[in-house]
């Protein structure tokens, strides 16, 4: 049984991926022409979008015990967050 060479394996994977990407490029595929009456037939299926803007609203504040530095000293107390 042959040992697997990592470089050969990676080279094969990259070559296969490159060949597949060249085969699937947009230039290789042709666009399907649409019928002229198709957009009118889809009007019953399409709903108009309505925009609803919701703001953050009032933020609930609470008191927590925190420590901070004031003039080189550590001060602990209650702060509103």
PDB file with SEQRES, HELIX, SHEET and CRYST1 records, atoms N, CA, C and O in Angstrom:
SEQRES   1 A   81  UNK UNK UNK UNK UNK UNK UNK UNK UNK UNK UNK UNK UNK          
SEQRES   2 A   81  UNK UNK UNK UNK UNK UNK UNK UNK UNK UNK UNK UNK UNK          
SEQRES   3 A   81  UNK UNK UNK UNK UNK UNK UNK UNK UNK UNK UNK UNK UNK          
SEQRES   4 A   81  UNK UNK UNK UNK UNK UNK UNK UNK UNK UNK UNK UNK UNK          
SEQRES   5 A   81  UNK UNK UNK UNK UNK UNK UNK UNK UNK UNK UNK UNK UNK          
SEQRES   6 A   81  UNK UNK UNK UNK UNK UNK UNK UNK UNK UNK UNK UNK UNK          
SEQRES   7 A   81  UNK UNK UNK                                                  
HELIX    1 AA1 UNK A    6  UNK A   23  1                                  18    
HELIX    2 AA2 UNK A   38  UNK A   41  1                                   4    
SHEET    1 AA1 2 UNK A  63  UNK A  70  0                                        
SHEET    2 AA1 2 UNK A  73  UNK A  80 -1                                        
CRYST1    1.000    1.000    1.000  90.00  90.00  90.00 P 1           1          
ATOM      1  N   UNK A   1       0.845  -1.182   0.000  1.00  0.00           N  
ATOM      2  CA  UNK A   1       0.000   0.000   0.000  1.00  0.00           C  
ATOM      3  C   UNK A   1       0.889   1.243   0.000  1.00  0.00           C  
ATOM      4  O   UNK A   1       1.889   1.302   0.715  1.00  0.00           O  
ATOM      5  N   UNK A   2       0.515   2.228  -0.806  1.00  0.00           N  
ATOM      6  CA  UNK A   2       1.285   3.463  -0.916  1.00  0.00           C  
ATOM      7  C   UNK A   2       1.003   4.382   0.264  1.00  0.00           C  
ATOM      8  O   UNK A   2      -0.118   4.434   0.769  1.00  0.00           O  
ATOM      9  N   UNK A   3       2.020   5.098   0.693  1.00  0.00           N  
ATOM     10  CA  UNK A   3       1.796   6.101   1.734  1.00  0.00           C  
ATOM     11  C   UNK A   3       1.224   7.357   1.082  1.00  0.00           C  
ATOM     12  O   UNK A   3       1.494   7.643  -0.085  1.00  0.00           O  
ATOM     13  N   UNK A   4       0.441   8.091   1.841  1.00  0.00           N  
ATOM     14  CA  UNK A   4      -0.217   9.291   1.314  1.00  0.00           C  
ATOM     15  C   UNK A   4       0.738  10.469   1.462  1.00  0.00           C  
ATOM     16  O   UNK A   4       1.213  10.761   2.560  1.00  0.00           O  
ATOM     17  N   UNK A   5       1.013  11.136   0.360  1.00  0.00           N  
ATOM     18  CA  UNK A   5       1.848  12.320   0.372  1.00  0.00           C  
ATOM     19  C   UNK A   5       0.933  13.531   0.533  1.00  0.00           C  
ATOM     20  O   UNK A   5       0.043  13.747  -0.288  1.00  0.00           O  
ATOM     21  N   UNK A   6       1.144  14.313   1.574  1.00  0.00           N  
ATOM     22  CA  UNK A   6       0.264  15.442   1.848  1.00  0.00           C  
ATOM     23  C   UNK A   6       0.311  16.481   0.734  1.00  0.00           C  
ATOM     24  O   UNK A   6      -0.722  17.025   0.345  1.00  0.00           O  
ATOM     25  N   UNK A   7       1.492  16.752   0.229  1.00  0.00           N  
ATOM     26  CA  UNK A   7       1.604  17.757  -0.828  1.00  0.00           C  
ATOM     27  C   UNK A   7       0.850  17.326  -2.076  1.00  0.00           C  
ATOM     28  O   UNK A   7       0.179  18.142  -2.708  1.00  0.00           O  
ATOM     29  N   UNK A   8       0.953  16.071  -2.431  1.00  0.00           N  
ATOM     30  CA  UNK A   8       0.255  15.581  -3.609  1.00  0.00           C  
ATOM     31  C   UNK A   8      -1.258  15.623  -3.385  1.00  0.00           C  
ATOM     32  O   UNK A   8      -2.015  15.946  -4.300  1.00  0.00           O  
ATOM     33  N   UNK A   9      -1.693  15.296  -2.170  1.00  0.00           N  
ATOM     34  CA  UNK A   9      -3.124  15.329  -1.857  1.00  0.00           C  
ATOM     35  C   UNK A   9      -3.666  16.751  -1.950  1.00  0.00           C  
ATOM     36  O   UNK A   9      -4.710  16.980  -2.561  1.00  0.00           O  
ATOM     37  N   UNK A  10      -2.959  17.711  -1.344  1.00  0.00           N  
ATOM     38  CA  UNK A  10      -3.427  19.103  -1.378  1.00  0.00           C  
ATOM     39  C   UNK A  10      -3.393  19.639  -2.807  1.00  0.00           C  
ATOM     40  O   UNK A  10      -4.304  20.358  -3.215  1.00  0.00           O  
ATOM     41  N   UNK A  11      -2.359  19.298  -3.568  1.00  0.00           N  
ATOM     42  CA  UNK A  11      -2.265  19.732  -4.950  1.00  0.00           C  
ATOM     43  C   UNK A  11      -3.433  19.190  -5.760  1.00  0.00           C  
ATOM     44  O   UNK A  11      -3.995  19.904  -6.590  1.00  0.00           O  
ATOM     45  N   UNK A  12      -3.800  17.941  -5.528  1.00  0.00           N  
ATOM     46  CA  UNK A  12      -4.931  17.354  -6.231  1.00  0.00           C  
ATOM     47  C   UNK A  12      -6.248  18.019  -5.868  1.00  0.00           C  
ATOM     48  O   UNK A  12      -7.095  18.243  -6.733  1.00  0.00           O  
ATOM     49  N   UNK A  13      -6.425  18.342  -4.566  1.00  0.00           N  
ATOM     50  CA  UNK A  13      -7.651  19.017  -4.146  1.00  0.00           C  
ATOM     51  C   UNK A  13      -7.748  20.412  -4.753  1.00  0.00           C  
ATOM     52  O   UNK A  13      -8.809  20.814  -5.230  1.00  0.00           O  
ATOM     53  N   UNK A  14      -6.640  21.146  -4.732  1.00  0.00           N  
ATOM     54  CA  UNK A  14      -6.662  22.490  -5.305  1.00  0.00           C  
ATOM     55  C   UNK A  14      -6.895  22.459  -6.808  1.00  0.00           C  
ATOM     56  O   UNK A  14      -7.636  23.287  -7.339  1.00  0.00           O  
ATOM     57  N   UNK A  15      -6.279  21.526  -7.485  1.00  0.00           N  
ATOM     58  CA  UNK A  15      -6.483  21.416  -8.921  1.00  0.00           C  
ATOM     59  C   UNK A  15      -7.938  21.062  -9.232  1.00  0.00           C  
ATOM     60  O   UNK A  15      -8.522  21.608 -10.169  1.00  0.00           O  
ATOM     61  N   UNK A  16      -8.522  20.156  -8.455  1.00  0.00           N  
ATOM     62  CA  UNK A  16      -9.925  19.785  -8.672  1.00  0.00           C  
ATOM     63  C   UNK A  16     -10.872  20.934  -8.397  1.00  0.00           C  
ATOM     64  O   UNK A  16     -11.851  21.123  -9.119  1.00  0.00           O  
ATOM     65  N   UNK A  17     -10.581  21.718  -7.335  1.00  0.00           N  
ATOM     66  CA  UNK A  17     -11.431  22.869  -7.033  1.00  0.00           C  
ATOM     67  C   UNK A  17     -11.296  23.937  -8.111  1.00  0.00           C  
ATOM     68  O   UNK A  17     -12.277  24.590  -8.468  1.00  0.00           O  
ATOM     69  N   UNK A  18     -10.080  24.116  -8.633  1.00  0.00           N  
ATOM     70  CA  UNK A  18      -9.884  25.098  -9.701  1.00  0.00           C  
ATOM     71  C   UNK A  18     -10.596  24.695 -10.977  1.00  0.00           C  
ATOM     72  O   UNK A  18     -11.193  25.530 -11.656  1.00  0.00           O  
ATOM     73  N   UNK A  19     -10.533  23.418 -11.299  1.00  0.00           N  
ATOM     74  CA  UNK A  19     -11.216  22.945 -12.505  1.00  0.00           C  
ATOM     75  C   UNK A  19     -12.732  23.069 -12.355  1.00  0.00           C  
ATOM     76  O   UNK A  19     -13.426  23.411 -13.313  1.00  0.00           O  
ATOM     77  N   UNK A  20     -13.246  22.793 -11.153  1.00  0.00           N  
ATOM     78  CA  UNK A  20     -14.686  22.910 -10.924  1.00  0.00           C  
ATOM     79  C   UNK A  20     -15.133  24.367 -10.996  1.00  0.00           C  
ATOM     80  O   UNK A  20     -16.211  24.657 -11.514  1.00  0.00           O  
ATOM     81  N   UNK A  21     -14.309  25.295 -10.477  1.00  0.00           N  
ATOM     82  CA  UNK A  21     -14.705  26.705 -10.522  1.00  0.00           C  
ATOM     83  C   UNK A  21     -14.681  27.234 -11.953  1.00  0.00           C  
ATOM     84  O   UNK A  21     -15.506  28.074 -12.314  1.00  0.00           O  
ATOM     85  N   UNK A  22     -13.743  26.751 -12.775  1.00  0.00           N  
ATOM     86  CA  UNK A  22     -13.735  27.183 -14.170  1.00  0.00           C  
ATOM     87  C   UNK A  22     -14.935  26.645 -14.934  1.00  0.00           C  
ATOM     88  O   UNK A  22     -15.443  27.300 -15.845  1.00  0.00           O  
ATOM     89  N   UNK A  23     -15.384  25.461 -14.567  1.00  0.00           N  
ATOM     90  CA  UNK A  23     -16.530  24.876 -15.255  1.00  0.00           C  
ATOM     91  C   UNK A  23     -17.832  25.565 -14.867  1.00  0.00           C  
ATOM     92  O   UNK A  23     -18.794  25.547 -15.635  1.00  0.00           O  
ATOM     93  N   UNK A  24     -17.872  26.171 -13.688  1.00  0.00           N  
ATOM     94  CA  UNK A  24     -19.109  26.781 -13.198  1.00  0.00           C  
ATOM     95  C   UNK A  24     -19.100  28.303 -13.272  1.00  0.00           C  
ATOM     96  O   UNK A  24     -19.883  28.953 -12.579  1.00  0.00           O  
ATOM     97  N   UNK A  25     -18.238  28.878 -14.089  1.00  0.00           N  
ATOM     98  CA  UNK A  25     -18.196  30.338 -14.198  1.00  0.00           C  
ATOM     99  C   UNK A  25     -19.463  30.851 -14.862  1.00  0.00           C  
ATOM    100  O   UNK A  25     -20.105  30.122 -15.618  1.00  0.00           O  
ATOM    101  N   UNK A  26     -19.832  32.111 -14.585  1.00  0.00           N  
ATOM    102  CA  UNK A  26     -21.056  32.649 -15.187  1.00  0.00           C  
ATOM    103  C   UNK A  26     -21.003  32.699 -16.713  1.00  0.00           C  
ATOM    104  O   UNK A  26     -22.050  32.637 -17.357  1.00  0.00           O  
ATOM    105  N   UNK A  27     -19.844  32.807 -17.296  1.00  0.00           N  
ATOM    106  CA  UNK A  27     -19.755  32.845 -18.752  1.00  0.00           C  
ATOM    107  C   UNK A  27     -20.132  31.512 -19.374  1.00  0.00           C  
ATOM    108  O   UNK A  27     -20.594  31.471 -20.514  1.00  0.00           O  
ATOM    109  N   UNK A  28     -19.940  30.419 -18.641  1.00  0.00           N  
ATOM    110  CA  UNK A  28     -20.248  29.105 -19.182  1.00  0.00           C  
ATOM    111  C   UNK A  28     -21.752  28.830 -19.160  1.00  0.00           C  
ATOM    112  O   UNK A  28     -22.251  28.067 -19.988  1.00  0.00           O  
ATOM    113  N   UNK A  29     -22.461  29.427 -18.244  1.00  0.00           N  
ATOM    114  CA  UNK A  29     -23.902  29.193 -18.138  1.00  0.00           C  
ATOM    115  C   UNK A  29     -24.649  30.312 -18.846  1.00  0.00           C  
ATOM    116  O   UNK A  29     -24.251  31.474 -18.764  1.00  0.00           O  
ATOM    117  N   UNK A  30     -25.728  29.972 -19.539  1.00  0.00           N  
ATOM    118  CA  UNK A  30     -26.540  30.973 -20.214  1.00  0.00           C  
ATOM    119  C   UNK A  30     -27.767  31.264 -19.373  1.00  0.00           C  
ATOM    120  O   UNK A  30     -28.304  30.380 -18.707  1.00  0.00           O  
ATOM    121  N   UNK A  31     -28.203  32.507 -19.410  1.00  0.00           N  
ATOM    122  CA  UNK A  31     -29.370  32.905 -18.644  1.00  0.00           C  
ATOM    123  C   UNK A  31     -30.628  32.408 -19.330  1.00  0.00           C  
ATOM    124  O   UNK A  31     -30.710  32.366 -20.558  1.00  0.00           O  
ATOM    125  N   UNK A  32     -31.600  32.034 -18.526  1.00  0.00           N  
ATOM    126  CA  UNK A  32     -32.870  31.561 -19.066  1.00  0.00           C  
ATOM    127  C   UNK A  32     -33.753  32.767 -19.378  1.00  0.00           C  
ATOM    128  O   UNK A  32     -33.973  33.592 -18.491  1.00  0.00           O  
ATOM    129  N   UNK A  33     -34.258  32.903 -20.584  1.00  0.00           N  
ATOM    130  CA  UNK A  33     -35.098  34.064 -20.907  1.00  0.00           C  
ATOM    131  C   UNK A  33     -36.449  33.966 -20.183  1.00  0.00           C  
ATOM    132  O   UNK A  33     -37.031  32.888 -20.058  1.00  0.00           O  
ATOM    133  N   UNK A  34     -36.920  35.106 -19.720  1.00  0.00           N  
ATOM    134  CA  UNK A  34     -38.203  35.151 -19.019  1.00  0.00           C  
ATOM    135  C   UNK A  34     -39.313  35.517 -20.000  1.00  0.00           C  
ATOM    136  O   UNK A  34     -39.098  36.241 -20.973  1.00  0.00           O  
ATOM    137  N   UNK A  35     -40.472  35.010 -19.724  1.00  0.00           N  
ATOM    138  CA  UNK A  35     -41.635  35.323 -20.540  1.00  0.00           C  
ATOM    139  C   UNK A  35     -42.105  36.740 -20.205  1.00  0.00           C  
ATOM    140  O   UNK A  35     -41.983  37.164 -19.056  1.00  0.00           O  
ATOM    141  N   UNK A  36     -42.637  37.477 -21.176  1.00  0.00           N  
ATOM    142  CA  UNK A  36     -43.073  38.853 -20.948  1.00  0.00           C  
ATOM    143  C   UNK A  36     -44.269  38.932 -20.007  1.00  0.00           C  
ATOM    144  O   UNK A  36     -44.418  39.923 -19.293  1.00  0.00           O  
ATOM    145  N   UNK A  37     -45.105  37.933 -19.989  1.00  0.00           N  
ATOM    146  CA  UNK A  37     -46.291  37.983 -19.134  1.00  0.00           C  
ATOM    147  C   UNK A  37     -46.032  37.446 -17.739  1.00  0.00           C  
ATOM    148  O   UNK A  37     -46.930  37.473 -16.897  1.00  0.00           O  
ATOM    149  N   UNK A  38     -44.839  36.964 -17.475  1.00  0.00           N  
ATOM    150  CA  UNK A  38     -44.534  36.384 -16.170  1.00  0.00           C  
ATOM    151  C   UNK A  38     -44.584  37.399 -15.028  1.00  0.00           C  
ATOM    152  O   UNK A  38     -45.167  37.077 -13.992  1.00  0.00           O  
ATOM    153  N   UNK A  39     -44.005  38.622 -15.145  1.00  0.00           N  
ATOM    154  CA  UNK A  39     -44.085  39.558 -14.017  1.00  0.00           C  
ATOM    155  C   UNK A  39     -45.511  39.934 -13.656  1.00  0.00           C  
ATOM    156  O   UNK A  39     -45.815  40.105 -12.476  1.00  0.00           O  
ATOM    157  N   UNK A  40     -46.393  40.068 -14.638  1.00  0.00           N  
ATOM    158  CA  UNK A  40     -47.792  40.388 -14.347  1.00  0.00           C  
ATOM    159  C   UNK A  40     -48.500  39.244 -13.637  1.00  0.00           C  
ATOM    160  O   UNK A  40     -49.392  39.483 -12.822  1.00  0.00           O  
ATOM    161  N   UNK A  41     -48.123  38.021 -13.930  1.00  0.00           N  
ATOM    162  CA  UNK A  41     -48.758  36.873 -13.294  1.00  0.00           C  
ATOM    163  C   UNK A  41     -48.321  36.726 -11.842  1.00  0.00           C  
ATOM    164  O   UNK A  41     -49.027  36.110 -11.044  1.00  0.00           O  
ATOM    165  N   UNK A  42     -47.169  37.283 -11.493  1.00  0.00           N  
ATOM    166  CA  UNK A  42     -46.668  37.158 -10.119  1.00  0.00           C  
ATOM    167  C   UNK A  42     -47.150  38.262  -9.200  1.00  0.00           C  
ATOM    168  O   UNK A  42     -46.830  38.250  -8.011  1.00  0.00           O  
ATOM    169  N   UNK A  43     -47.917  39.225  -9.719  1.00  0.00           N  
ATOM    170  CA  UNK A  43     -48.389  40.331  -8.875  1.00  0.00           C  
ATOM    171  C   UNK A  43     -49.289  39.852  -7.747  1.00  0.00           C  
ATOM    172  O   UNK A  43     -49.295  40.460  -6.676  1.00  0.00           O  
ATOM    173  N   UNK A  44     -50.045  38.786  -7.951  1.00  0.00           N  
ATOM    174  CA  UNK A  44     -50.919  38.275  -6.900  1.00  0.00           C  
ATOM    175  C   UNK A  44     -50.111  37.643  -5.765  1.00  0.00           C  
ATOM    176  O   UNK A  44     -50.596  37.558  -4.637  1.00  0.00           O  
ATOM    177  N   UNK A  45     -48.902  37.206  -6.049  1.00  0.00           N  
ATOM    178  CA  UNK A  45     -48.071  36.526  -5.050  1.00  0.00           C  
ATOM    179  C   UNK A  45     -47.229  37.501  -4.232  1.00  0.00           C  
ATOM    180  O   UNK A  45     -46.712  37.137  -3.176  1.00  0.00           O  
ATOM    181  N   UNK A  46     -47.086  38.742  -4.715  1.00  0.00           N  
ATOM    182  CA  UNK A  46     -46.197  39.698  -4.067  1.00  0.00           C  
ATOM    183  C   UNK A  46     -47.007  40.600  -3.147  1.00  0.00           C  
ATOM    184  O   UNK A  46     -48.033  41.146  -3.552  1.00  0.00           O  
ATOM    185  N   UNK A  47     -46.545  40.758  -1.906  1.00  0.00           N  
ATOM    186  CA  UNK A  47     -47.161  41.679  -0.950  1.00  0.00           C  
ATOM    187  C   UNK A  47     -46.274  42.900  -0.805  1.00  0.00           C  
ATOM    188  O   UNK A  47     -45.051  42.803  -0.911  1.00  0.00           O  
ATOM    189  N   UNK A  48     -46.887  44.048  -0.562  1.00  0.00           N  
ATOM    190  CA  UNK A  48     -46.131  45.261  -0.339  1.00  0.00           C  
ATOM    191  C   UNK A  48     -45.540  45.216   1.072  1.00  0.00           C  
ATOM    192  O   UNK A  48     -46.201  44.797   2.022  1.00  0.00           O  
ATOM    193  N   UNK A  49     -44.312  45.645   1.188  1.00  0.00           N  
ATOM    194  CA  UNK A  49     -43.642  45.659   2.489  1.00  0.00           C  
ATOM    195  C   UNK A  49     -44.001  46.926   3.236  1.00  0.00           C  
ATOM    196  O   UNK A  49     -44.124  47.993   2.635  1.00  0.00           O  
ATOM    197  N   UNK A  50     -44.169  46.815   4.543  1.00  0.00           N  
ATOM    198  CA  UNK A  50     -44.462  47.958   5.390  1.00  0.00           C  
ATOM    199  C   UNK A  50     -43.347  48.079   6.414  1.00  0.00           C  
ATOM    200  O   UNK A  50     -42.991  47.108   7.081  1.00  0.00           O  
ATOM    201  N   UNK A  51     -42.803  49.279   6.530  1.00  0.00           N  
ATOM    202  CA  UNK A  51     -41.669  49.494   7.417  1.00  0.00           C  
ATOM    203  C   UNK A  51     -42.182  49.891   8.795  1.00  0.00           C  
ATOM    204  O   UNK A  51     -43.022  50.781   8.926  1.00  0.00           O  
ATOM    205  N   UNK A  52     -41.666  49.218   9.818  1.00  0.00           N  
ATOM    206  CA  UNK A  52     -41.988  49.557  11.198  1.00  0.00           C  
ATOM    207  C   UNK A  52     -40.674  49.841  11.902  1.00  0.00           C  
ATOM    208  O   UNK A  52     -39.814  48.967  12.019  1.00  0.00           O  
ATOM    209  N   UNK A  53     -40.527  51.086  12.375  1.00  0.00           N  
ATOM    210  CA  UNK A  53     -39.296  51.470  13.058  1.00  0.00           C  
ATOM    211  C   UNK A  53     -39.557  51.425  14.553  1.00  0.00           C  
ATOM    212  O   UNK A  53     -40.420  52.130  15.075  1.00  0.00           O  
ATOM    213  N   UNK A  54     -38.800  50.590  15.222  1.00  0.00           N  
ATOM    214  CA  UNK A  54     -38.961  50.445  16.662  1.00  0.00           C  
ATOM    215  C   UNK A  54     -37.701  50.969  17.323  1.00  0.00           C  
ATOM    216  O   UNK A  54     -36.605  50.472  17.066  1.00  0.00           O  
ATOM    217  N   UNK A  55     -37.855  51.963  18.165  1.00  0.00           N  
ATOM    218  CA  UNK A  55     -36.710  52.548  18.859  1.00  0.00           C  
ATOM    219  C   UNK A  55     -36.324  51.730  20.080  1.00  0.00           C  
ATOM    220  O   UNK A  55     -37.019  50.784  20.451  1.00  0.00           O  
ATOM    221  N   UNK A  56     -35.218  52.099  20.697  1.00  0.00           N  
ATOM    222  CA  UNK A  56     -34.776  51.349  21.867  1.00  0.00           C  
ATOM    223  C   UNK A  56     -35.684  51.542  23.074  1.00  0.00           C  
ATOM    224  O   UNK A  56     -35.678  50.719  23.989  1.00  0.00           O  
ATOM    225  N   UNK A  57     -36.455  52.608  23.088  1.00  0.00           N  
ATOM    226  CA  UNK A  57     -37.370  52.833  24.194  1.00  0.00           C  
ATOM    227  C   UNK A  57     -36.632  53.317  25.430  1.00  0.00           C  
ATOM    228  O   UNK A  57     -35.415  53.502  25.399  1.00  0.00           O  
ATOM    229  N   UNK A  58     -37.361  53.523  26.514  1.00  0.00           N  
ATOM    230  CA  UNK A  58     -36.701  53.980  27.743  1.00  0.00           C  
ATOM    231  C   UNK A  58     -35.829  52.868  28.336  1.00  0.00           C  
ATOM    232  O   UNK A  58     -36.255  51.722  28.476  1.00  0.00           O  
ATOM    233  N   UNK A  59     -34.608  53.245  28.675  1.00  0.00           N  
ATOM    234  CA  UNK A  59     -33.687  52.275  29.241  1.00  0.00           C  
ATOM    235  C   UNK A  59     -33.918  52.154  30.731  1.00  0.00           C  
ATOM    236  O   UNK A  59     -34.012  53.161  31.434  1.00  0.00           O  
ATOM    237  N   UNK A  60     -34.008  50.955  31.205  1.00  0.00           N  
ATOM    238  CA  UNK A  60     -34.217  50.744  32.633  1.00  0.00           C  
ATOM    239  C   UNK A  60     -32.892  50.918  33.346  1.00  0.00           C  
ATOM    240  O   UNK A  60     -31.900  50.278  32.995  1.00  0.00           O  
ATOM    241  N   UNK A  61     -32.876  51.762  34.322  1.00  0.00           N  
ATOM    242  CA  UNK A  61     -31.658  52.009  35.077  1.00  0.00           C  
ATOM    243  C   UNK A  61     -31.761  51.294  36.413  1.00  0.00           C  
ATOM    244  O   UNK A  61     -32.846  51.129  36.971  1.00  0.00           O  
ATOM    245  N   UNK A  62     -30.612  50.876  36.909  1.00  0.00           N  
ATOM    246  CA  UNK A  62     -30.576  50.203  38.202  1.00  0.00           C  
ATOM    247  C   UNK A  62     -29.333  50.621  38.943  1.00  0.00           C  
ATOM    248  O   UNK A  62     -28.376  51.104  38.338  1.00  0.00           O  
ATOM    249  N   UNK A  63     -29.338  50.443  40.224  1.00  0.00           N  
ATOM    250  CA  UNK A  63     -28.186  50.793  41.042  1.00  0.00           C  
ATOM    251  C   UNK A  63     -27.350  49.554  41.290  1.00  0.00           C  
ATOM    252  O   UNK A  63     -27.873  48.496  41.638  1.00  0.00           O  
ATOM    253  N   UNK A  64     -26.052  49.696  41.110  1.00  0.00           N  
ATOM    254  CA  UNK A  64     -25.124  48.601  41.361  1.00  0.00           C  
ATOM    255  C   UNK A  64     -23.969  49.122  42.192  1.00  0.00           C  
ATOM    256  O   UNK A  64     -23.667  50.315  42.177  1.00  0.00           O  
ATOM    257  N   UNK A  65     -23.340  48.237  42.904  1.00  0.00           N  
ATOM    258  CA  UNK A  65     -22.183  48.614  43.714  1.00  0.00           C  
ATOM    259  C   UNK A  65     -20.928  48.424  42.861  1.00  0.00           C  
ATOM    260  O   UNK A  65     -20.630  47.314  42.420  1.00  0.00           O  
ATOM    261  N   UNK A  66     -20.200  49.515  42.636  1.00  0.00           N  
ATOM    262  CA  UNK A  66     -18.999  49.500  41.807  1.00  0.00           C  
ATOM    263  C   UNK A  66     -17.884  50.238  42.515  1.00  0.00           C  
ATOM    264  O   UNK A  66     -18.113  51.049  43.412  1.00  0.00           O  
ATOM    265  N   UNK A  67     -16.665  49.932  42.085  1.00  0.00           N  
ATOM    266  CA  UNK A  67     -15.486  50.634  42.582  1.00  0.00           C  
ATOM    267  C   UNK A  67     -14.829  51.373  41.422  1.00  0.00           C  
ATOM    268  O   UNK A  67     -14.825  50.889  40.291  1.00  0.00           O  
ATOM    269  N   UNK A  68     -14.264  52.566  41.716  1.00  0.00           N  
ATOM    270  CA  UNK A  68     -13.586  53.356  40.707  1.00  0.00           C  
ATOM    271  C   UNK A  68     -12.436  54.108  41.369  1.00  0.00           C  
ATOM    272  O   UNK A  68     -12.331  54.169  42.594  1.00  0.00           O  
ATOM    273  N   UNK A  69     -11.584  54.676  40.530  1.00  0.00           N  
ATOM    274  CA  UNK A  69     -10.437  55.417  41.018  1.00  0.00           C  
ATOM    275  C   UNK A  69     -10.759  56.901  41.007  1.00  0.00           C  
ATOM    276  O   UNK A  69     -11.249  57.437  40.013  1.00  0.00           O  
ATOM    277  N   UNK A  70     -10.477  57.563  42.133  1.00  0.00           N  
ATOM    278  CA  UNK A  70     -10.697  59.001  42.235  1.00  0.00           C  
ATOM    279  C   UNK A  70      -9.473  59.614  42.911  1.00  0.00           C  
ATOM    280  O   UNK A  70      -9.218  59.357  44.087  1.00  0.00           O  
ATOM    281  N   UNK A  71      -8.722  60.417  42.174  1.00  0.00           N  
ATOM    282  CA  UNK A  71      -7.521  61.095  42.661  1.00  0.00           C  
ATOM    283  C   UNK A  71      -6.513  60.119  43.263  1.00  0.00           C  
ATOM    284  O   UNK A  71      -5.931  60.370  44.318  1.00  0.00           O  
ATOM    285  N   UNK A  72      -6.322  58.994  42.561  1.00  0.00           N  
ATOM    286  CA  UNK A  72      -5.323  58.028  42.990  1.00  0.00           C  
ATOM    287  C   UNK A  72      -5.766  57.074  44.069  1.00  0.00           C  
ATOM    288  O   UNK A  72      -4.977  56.249  44.530  1.00  0.00           O  
ATOM    289  N   UNK A  73      -6.989  57.169  44.473  1.00  0.00           N  
ATOM    290  CA  UNK A  73      -7.500  56.254  45.496  1.00  0.00           C  
ATOM    291  C   UNK A  73      -8.705  55.497  44.980  1.00  0.00           C  
ATOM    292  O   UNK A  73      -9.463  55.984  44.141  1.00  0.00           O  
ATOM    293  N   UNK A  74      -8.857  54.321  45.493  1.00  0.00           N  
ATOM    294  CA  UNK A  74      -9.997  53.508  45.098  1.00  0.00           C  
ATOM    295  C   UNK A  74     -11.183  53.837  45.985  1.00  0.00           C  
ATOM    296  O   UNK A  74     -11.088  53.823  47.213  1.00  0.00           O  
ATOM    297  N   UNK A  75     -12.323  54.140  45.327  1.00  0.00           N  
ATOM    298  CA  UNK A  75     -13.538  54.503  46.022  1.00  0.00           C  
ATOM    299  C   UNK A  75     -14.617  53.522  45.589  1.00  0.00           C  
ATOM    300  O   UNK A  75     -14.791  53.278  44.395  1.00  0.00           O  
ATOM    301  N   UNK A  76     -15.341  52.960  46.547  1.00  0.00           N  
ATOM    302  CA  UNK A  76     -16.437  52.041  46.225  1.00  0.00           C  
ATOM    303  C   UNK A  76     -17.748  52.668  46.662  1.00  0.00           C  
ATOM    304  O   UNK A  76     -17.815  53.337  47.693  1.00  0.00           O  
ATOM    305  N   UNK A  77     -18.783  52.450  45.878  1.00  0.00           N  
ATOM    306  CA  UNK A  77     -20.083  52.998  46.217  1.00  0.00           C  
ATOM    307  C   UNK A  77     -21.128  52.565  45.217  1.00  0.00           C  
ATOM    308  O   UNK A  77     -20.872  51.744  44.336  1.00  0.00           O  
ATOM    309  N   UNK A  78     -22.300  53.124  45.366  1.00  0.00           N  
ATOM    310  CA  UNK A  78     -23.409  52.790  44.495  1.00  0.00           C  
ATOM    311  C   UNK A  78     -23.407  53.701  43.288  1.00  0.00           C  
ATOM    312  O   UNK A  78     -23.240  54.913  43.423  1.00  0.00           O  
ATOM    313  N   UNK A  79     -23.588  53.135  42.114  1.00  0.00           N  
ATOM    314  CA  UNK A  79     -23.653  53.890  40.865  1.00  0.00           C  
ATOM    315  C   UNK A  79     -24.894  53.490  40.097  1.00  0.00           C  
ATOM    316  O   UNK A  79     -25.350  52.351  40.189  1.00  0.00           O  
ATOM    317  N   UNK A  80     -25.449  54.441  39.330  1.00  0.00           N  
ATOM    318  CA  UNK A  80     -26.560  54.143  38.433  1.00  0.00           C  
ATOM    319  C   UNK A  80     -25.985  53.611  37.117  1.00  0.00           C  
ATOM    320  O   UNK A  80     -25.078  54.208  36.537  1.00  0.00           O  
ATOM    321  N   UNK A  81     -26.523  52.493  36.660  1.00  0.00           N  
ATOM    322  CA  UNK A  81     -26.088  51.895  35.404  1.00  0.00           C  
ATOM    323  C   UNK A  81     -27.273  51.799  34.481  1.00  0.00           C  
ATOM    324  O   UNK A  81     -27.142  51.321  33.354  1.00  0.00           O  
TER     325      UNK A  81                                                      
END                                                                             
